[in-house]
Amino acid sequence: MAKLVFGILMAVVWWMLHALQMDEELAMGTVHEAKRAVDRAAHAAAQQVDREKLEIGDLTLDPGRAQSAVLAYLRENLRLDGNLMPVPGSFLREEVRIEHFAVIGSEAGFPYTYRNDAFEYEVTLQRPGVVLIVHVSCPRLFGVMSPVEWDLKGSAEMVYD
């Protein structure tokens, strides 16, 4: 009888470990996909040149167009609706939040070191660019793990040659 109870307990432990492994794999896939989406959004925002200032020879970014590009890229790459909530078929289950978005224009002296102590983030930009910090929560299949959340950080510079 003791061997039977031991066998059943070991099967339960094995299934719990298997569920934990599946949740961890889902979390790693989620963070990689979300990080790529944040990087793409930052890069798209960094290419939104202020056309009026460009006419007078000032290479700087248009903050409104940059923010629109960030929202569009996050919605498309993470499959979100207009309120940054996941749509059916998205690998996310909870709202995505843009925690911080900064446009570093030509008024900054370059190279420019951007620091954000609240998110422990520092990056040095060589030309105008953007900094983006997005909060993402990982869906769990089995609830074996505690909730996993990240503040994903991305930055990009204007590309010109």
VEXNULO-983246 format. One record per residue (C-alpha): x, y, z. Coordinates in Angstrom, 2 decimals. Layout:
# VEXNULO-983246
+---------+---------+---------+
|      c1 |      c2 |      c3 |
+---------+---------+---------+
|       X |       Y |       Z |
...
+---------+---------+---------+
END
This chain:
# VEXNULO-983246
+---------+---------+---------+
|      c1 |      c2 |      c3 |
+---------+---------+---------+
|    0.00 |    0.00 |    0.00 |
|    2.84 |    2.39 |    0.85 |
|    4.39 |    1.82 |   -2.58 |
|    1.09 |    2.63 |   -4.28 |
|    0.69 |    5.89 |   -2.33 |
|    4.34 |    6.75 |   -3.02 |
|    3.83 |    6.06 |   -6.73 |
|    0.73 |    8.28 |   -6.88 |
|    2.52 |   11.11 |   -5.05 |
|    5.50 |   10.84 |   -7.39 |
|    3.16 |   11.02 |  -10.39 |
|    1.58 |   14.18 |   -8.98 |
|    5.03 |   15.71 |   -8.37 |
|    6.10 |   14.76 |  -11.90 |
|    2.98 |   16.40 |  -13.40 |
|    3.55 |   19.55 |  -11.31 |
|    7.15 |   19.77 |  -12.54 |
|    5.98 |   19.25 |  -16.10 |
|    3.40 |   22.04 |  -15.71 |
|    6.07 |   24.32 |  -14.23 |
|    8.36 |   23.63 |  -17.20 |
|    5.58 |   24.42 |  -19.67 |
|    4.79 |   27.70 |  -17.87 |
|    8.49 |   28.65 |  -17.90 |
|    8.77 |   27.92 |  -21.62 |
|    5.67 |   30.02 |  -22.29 |
|    7.15 |   32.86 |  -20.24 |
|   10.43 |   32.78 |  -22.16 |
|    8.63 |   32.76 |  -25.51 |
|    6.47 |   35.66 |  -24.38 |
|    9.38 |   37.81 |  -23.25 |
|   11.27 |   37.21 |  -26.52 |
|    8.28 |   38.04 |  -28.72 |
|    7.36 |   41.09 |  -26.66 |
|   10.95 |   42.36 |  -26.61 |
|   11.14 |   42.10 |  -30.40 |
|    7.88 |   44.06 |  -30.66 |
|    9.21 |   46.79 |  -28.33 |
|   12.44 |   47.03 |  -30.35 |
|   10.51 |   47.28 |  -33.63 |
|    8.22 |   49.95 |  -32.18 |
|   11.18 |   52.00 |  -30.92 |
|   12.92 |   51.72 |  -34.30 |
|    9.77 |   52.79 |  -36.16 |
|    9.34 |   55.78 |  -33.85 |
|   12.96 |   56.82 |  -34.35 |
|   12.36 |   57.19 |  -38.09 |
|    9.54 |   59.76 |  -37.78 |
|   11.36 |   62.87 |  -38.96 |
|    9.87 |   66.30 |  -38.25 |
|    9.42 |   67.45 |  -41.86 |
|    9.02 |   71.14 |  -41.02 |
|   12.32 |   71.25 |  -39.15 |
|   13.96 |   69.14 |  -41.83 |
|   13.24 |   71.91 |  -44.35 |
|   15.51 |   74.24 |  -42.38 |
|   18.19 |   71.55 |  -41.99 |
|   17.35 |   70.44 |  -38.44 |
|   17.28 |   66.64 |  -38.15 |
|   14.87 |   65.96 |  -35.32 |
|   11.90 |   63.73 |  -34.60 |
|    8.20 |   64.52 |  -34.65 |
|    6.95 |   63.39 |  -31.20 |
|    3.33 |   62.97 |  -32.32 |
|    4.20 |   60.81 |  -35.31 |
|    6.73 |   58.88 |  -33.19 |
|    4.08 |   58.05 |  -30.58 |
|    1.62 |   57.02 |  -33.29 |
|    4.26 |   54.71 |  -34.78 |
|    4.91 |   53.12 |  -31.37 |
|    1.21 |   52.43 |  -30.83 |
|    0.74 |   51.05 |  -34.34 |
|    3.73 |   48.72 |  -34.11 |
|    2.82 |   47.46 |  -30.64 |
|   -0.78 |   46.82 |  -31.72 |
|    0.29 |   44.96 |  -34.83 |
|    3.17 |   42.91 |  -33.40 |
|    1.50 |   42.00 |  -30.10 |
|   -2.02 |   41.70 |  -31.58 |
|   -3.63 |   44.37 |  -29.44 |
|   -6.70 |   46.55 |  -29.85 |
|   -6.79 |   50.35 |  -29.64 |
|   -6.69 |   50.24 |  -25.82 |
|   -3.63 |   47.94 |  -25.85 |
|   -5.73 |   44.98 |  -24.73 |
|   -4.99 |   41.62 |  -26.39 |
|   -7.39 |   40.56 |  -29.13 |
|   -8.45 |   36.91 |  -29.57 |
|   -5.51 |   34.93 |  -30.89 |
|   -2.87 |   37.03 |  -29.13 |
|   -0.30 |   35.23 |  -27.00 |
|   -0.93 |   37.82 |  -24.25 |
|   -3.89 |   37.87 |  -21.88 |
|   -3.50 |   41.15 |  -19.97 |
|   -3.26 |   44.80 |  -20.92 |
|    0.07 |   46.11 |  -22.20 |
|    1.10 |   49.43 |  -20.65 |
|    3.52 |   51.98 |  -22.04 |
|    5.30 |   52.97 |  -18.85 |
|    7.63 |   55.54 |  -20.41 |
|    8.16 |   57.07 |  -23.83 |
|   10.74 |   59.78 |  -24.49 |
|   11.76 |   61.48 |  -27.71 |
|   15.32 |   62.80 |  -27.61 |
|   15.54 |   65.56 |  -30.20 |
|   18.33 |   67.53 |  -31.78 |
|   18.26 |   70.00 |  -28.86 |
|   20.18 |   67.42 |  -26.79 |
|   23.92 |   67.49 |  -27.16 |
|   25.19 |   64.27 |  -28.70 |
|   26.40 |   61.85 |  -27.61 |
|   23.56 |   62.03 |  -25.08 |
|   23.26 |   59.66 |  -22.14 |
|   19.67 |   59.04 |  -21.16 |
|   19.08 |   57.83 |  -17.61 |
|   15.89 |   56.63 |  -15.95 |
|   16.50 |   55.65 |  -12.34 |
|   12.91 |   54.48 |  -11.79 |
|   13.40 |   51.68 |  -14.33 |
|   17.18 |   51.33 |  -13.87 |
|   17.82 |   52.07 |  -17.54 |
|   20.65 |   53.94 |  -19.19 |
|   21.49 |   54.30 |  -22.86 |
|   23.81 |   56.57 |  -24.85 |
|   22.43 |   57.95 |  -28.09 |
|   24.69 |   59.29 |  -30.83 |
|   21.87 |   61.11 |  -32.65 |
|   18.15 |   61.88 |  -32.14 |
|   16.16 |   58.88 |  -31.00 |
|   13.54 |   57.42 |  -28.70 |
|   13.40 |   55.47 |  -25.46 |
|   10.48 |   53.14 |  -24.83 |
|    9.58 |   51.13 |  -21.72 |
|    6.59 |   48.78 |  -21.94 |
|    5.05 |   46.65 |  -19.17 |
|    4.00 |   43.13 |  -20.19 |
|    2.47 |   40.33 |  -18.11 |
|    2.96 |   36.69 |  -18.99 |
|   -0.04 |   34.40 |  -19.28 |
|    0.26 |   31.17 |  -17.30 |
|   -1.20 |   27.89 |  -18.44 |
|   -1.36 |   26.07 |  -15.14 |
|   -0.81 |   28.68 |  -12.45 |
|    2.11 |   26.71 |  -11.00 |
|    4.38 |   29.75 |  -11.16 |
|    3.69 |   33.08 |   -9.56 |
|    2.76 |   35.84 |  -12.04 |
|    5.62 |   36.93 |  -14.30 |
|    5.81 |   40.56 |  -15.43 |
|    8.48 |   42.57 |  -17.22 |
|    9.29 |   46.19 |  -17.97 |
|   10.77 |   45.75 |  -21.44 |
|   13.13 |   48.51 |  -22.48 |
|   14.00 |   49.60 |  -25.98 |
|   15.73 |   52.50 |  -27.64 |
|   16.58 |   53.45 |  -31.18 |
|   18.31 |   56.26 |  -33.03 |
|   17.37 |   58.08 |  -36.20 |
|   19.00 |   56.43 |  -39.19 |
|   20.46 |   58.72 |  -41.83 |
|   23.45 |   58.70 |  -44.10 |
+---------+---------+---------+
END
